[in-house]
Amino acid sequence: MIQFANVFMAYPSGNKALQNINLNIDKGEMVYVSGRSGAGKSTLLKLINLIDRHTRGQIIVKGQNLERIKKNRVSIFRRNIGFIFQNHRLLNDRTIFDNVALPLIIAGNNHQEVKRRVQAALDKVDLLSKINSYPMELSGGEQQRIGVARAVVHRPAILLADEPTGNLDPTLSWEMMKLFEQFNQVGVTVLIASHELDMIEHMKKRIIILNKGRITNSTEEPLANLQKIKIEREII
């Protein structure tokens, strides 16, 4: 589903965000990307969604070589992907309905289909009652769930989440992770960037550890791996 082969990413400033990344995520898998701030977690997700373009190497997503996707085809490619930002990025002058409907409108769906899917997505995140509200009328946790509804309303095959629990309390963070797990259980490939090590260790999914732009470990035994990471963090 997602393949990285010898991928490098350097920004114009000279910052080497990713170095020699080799990675394979299977269809229907749920994977966490962890590491300290600046390790390259967000950059990795942005490359998958073509928010940024990698410098060197090869990235294959759903059989498509991302180097061959031209700028005018990016929006079509993104129809397969839902992206959840840490800071929500909701339109404050639009209702919750309008915010969630945006991907469907861009894709050209008719009004009845848009209405049906928006209602279903909001119901999934338990916020259907807020459909006519505005973002500023919602709590931070509710805004984040609206971001989830917007990301899944077009039924993407891949769901990417960049630090989705960074601004939430522990209870809401756990509820958010369980929500992602529900999407994964119906076949969505889920990739989550998170530094919430204490929470990740309970999810029992594969964890990819980044350090200064490099993969330092990828394990299917997250408990043992995270204990090592925690010890290193305490020493440093």
C-alpha positions in Angstrom: 0.0 0.0 0.0 2.8 2.5 1.0 6.4 1.9 0.1 9.5 4.1 0.7 12.7 3.1 -1.0 15.9 5.0 -0.1 13.9 8.2 0.4 15.6 11.5 1.3 14.0 14.8 2.0 15.9 18.1 2.4 14.3 21.5 2.6 15.6 24.6 0.8 17.0 25.8 4.2 19.3 22.8 4.1 17.5 20.9 6.9 17.7 17.1 6.2 14.3 16.1 7.4 14.5 12.4 6.2 17.5 10.3 5.3 17.5 6.9 3.6 14.0 5.9 4.6 13.0 2.3 3.7 9.5 1.4 4.7 6.6 -0.8 3.7 3.1 -0.5 5.1 0.6 -3.2 4.0 -3.0 -2.6 3.0 -5.2 -2.5 6.1 -2.4 -2.1 8.5 -2.4 0.4 11.4 1.0 1.8 12.2 2.4 4.5 14.5 5.4 6.8 13.7 7.1 8.1 16.8 10.1 10.0 17.9 11.1 13.3 19.4 10.0 16.7 18.0 11.9 17.3 14.8 12.5 13.7 14.1 10.8 13.8 10.7 7.3 12.4 11.6 5.3 15.1 10.0 7.5 15.3 7.0 7.0 11.6 6.3 3.2 12.0 6.4 3.3 15.1 4.2 5.3 13.2 1.5 2.7 10.5 1.3 0.0 13.1 0.8 2.1 15.2 -1.6 2.0 18.2 0.6 5.8 18.1 0.2 7.9 16.4 -2.5 10.8 14.2 -1.6 14.3 15.0 -2.7 15.6 11.6 -3.6 14.4 7.9 -3.7 11.1 6.4 -4.6 7.6 6.5 -2.9 4.9 4.2 -4.1 1.3 4.7 -2.8 -1.5 2.4 -4.0 0.7 1.4 -6.9 1.4 5.0 -8.0 4.9 6.4 -8.2 4.6 9.8 -6.6 7.4 11.3 -8.7 5.2 10.8 -11.8 2.1 12.5 -10.4 2.0 16.0 -11.9 0.8 19.0 -10.0 -2.6 19.2 -11.8 -3.3 15.6 -10.7 -2.5 15.9 -7.0 -6.1 16.7 -6.0 -7.2 13.5 -7.8 -4.6 11.4 -6.0 -5.6 12.8 -2.6 -9.1 11.4 -3.0 -7.6 8.2 -1.7 -6.2 9.8 1.4 -7.6 11.4 4.5 -5.3 13.8 6.4 -5.8 15.0 10.0 -3.8 18.0 11.1 -2.8 18.6 14.7 -4.2 22.2 14.6 -7.6 21.2 13.0 -7.3 23.7 10.1 -11.1 24.3 10.1 -12.7 27.2 8.3 -14.0 29.4 11.1 -16.4 31.3 8.9 -18.1 28.1 7.7 -20.5 25.8 9.5 -19.4 22.3 10.6 -21.5 20.9 7.7 -19.5 23.1 5.2 -16.2 22.1 6.7 -16.8 18.4 6.5 -18.4 18.6 3.1 -15.4 20.4 1.5 -13.7 17.2 0.2 -16.9 16.0 -1.4 -17.7 19.3 -3.0 -14.2 19.4 -4.5 -14.7 15.9 -5.9 -18.0 17.0 -7.5 -20.5 15.0 -5.5 -24.2 16.0 -5.8 -26.0 17.7 -2.9 -27.9 14.7 -1.7 -24.8 12.5 -1.6 -22.8 15.3 0.2 -25.6 15.7 2.8 -25.8 11.9 3.4 -22.1 11.4 3.8 -21.6 14.4 6.0 -24.3 13.3 8.3 -22.8 9.8 8.5 -19.3 11.1 9.2 -20.5 13.4 11.9 -22.6 10.6 13.4 -19.5 8.4 13.5 -17.6 11.0 15.6 -20.7 11.7 17.8 -21.1 15.3 16.6 -24.1 15.2 14.4 -25.9 17.6 16.7 -23.2 20.2 15.9 -23.9 20.1 12.1 -25.1 23.8 12.0 -22.6 25.1 14.5 -19.3 27.0 13.8 -15.8 25.8 14.8 -15.3 28.5 17.4 -18.4 27.3 19.2 -16.8 23.9 19.8 -14.2 22.7 22.3 -10.7 21.7 21.1 -11.6 18.0 21.4 -14.7 18.5 19.3 -12.8 20.5 16.7 -10.3 17.6 16.4 -13.2 15.1 15.9 -14.6 17.4 13.2 -11.2 17.2 11.5 -11.5 13.4 11.6 -15.0 13.5 10.1 -13.7 15.7 7.3 -10.8 13.3 6.7 -13.0 10.2 6.4 -16.1 11.7 4.7 -14.9 10.7 1.2 -14.1 7.1 2.4 -10.4 7.2 1.8 -8.3 4.0 1.6 -5.5 5.6 3.6 -5.9 7.8 6.8 -2.9 9.9 7.9 -3.0 11.7 11.3 -0.3 14.1 12.4 -0.1 14.4 16.2 -3.9 14.1 16.4 -3.9 14.0 20.2 -1.3 16.7 20.8 -3.8 19.2 22.3 -6.1 16.7 24.0 -6.3 15.5 27.6 -5.5 11.8 28.3 -9.2 10.7 28.2 -9.9 12.4 24.9 -6.6 11.2 23.5 -7.5 7.6 24.2 -11.0 8.0 22.7 -9.4 9.5 19.5 -7.0 6.5 19.2 -9.9 4.0 19.6 -11.8 5.9 16.9 -8.8 5.4 14.5 -8.8 1.8 15.4 -12.5 1.5 14.4 -11.7 2.9 11.0 -8.8 0.4 10.7 -11.1 -2.5 11.6 -13.2 -1.8 8.4 -10.1 -1.9 6.2 -8.7 1.6 6.2 -4.9 1.8 6.3 -4.0 4.1 9.2 -0.7 5.8 9.8 -0.4 8.0 12.9 2.5 10.3 13.9 2.5 10.6 17.7 4.9 11.2 20.6 2.4 9.9 23.1 4.5 6.9 24.1 2.5 5.9 27.2 -0.6 5.6 25.1 0.9 4.0 22.0 2.3 1.1 24.1 -1.3 0.0 24.9 -2.4 0.0 21.2 -0.3 -3.1 20.3 0.4 -2.0 16.8 3.6 -1.7 14.8 5.7 1.3 15.7 8.3 3.0 13.5 10.8 5.1 15.5 12.4 8.1 13.8 15.5 9.9 15.1 17.0 12.8 13.3 15.3 11.8 10.1 16.3 8.2 10.2 14.4 5.0 11.1 16.2 3.7 14.2 13.8 0.8 14.8 10.6 -0.7 13.5 9.0 -3.3 15.6 5.9 -5.4 16.0 6.7 -5.7 19.8 5.9 -2.1 20.8 6.0 -2.6 24.5 9.6 -3.8 24.6 10.7 -1.1 22.1 9.0 1.7 23.9 10.6 0.8 27.2 14.0 1.3 25.5 12.9 4.6 24.0 11.7 5.8 27.5 15.0 4.9 29.1 16.9 6.7 26.4 14.7 9.8 26.8 15.3 9.8 30.6 19.0 9.5 30.2 19.1 12.4 27.7 
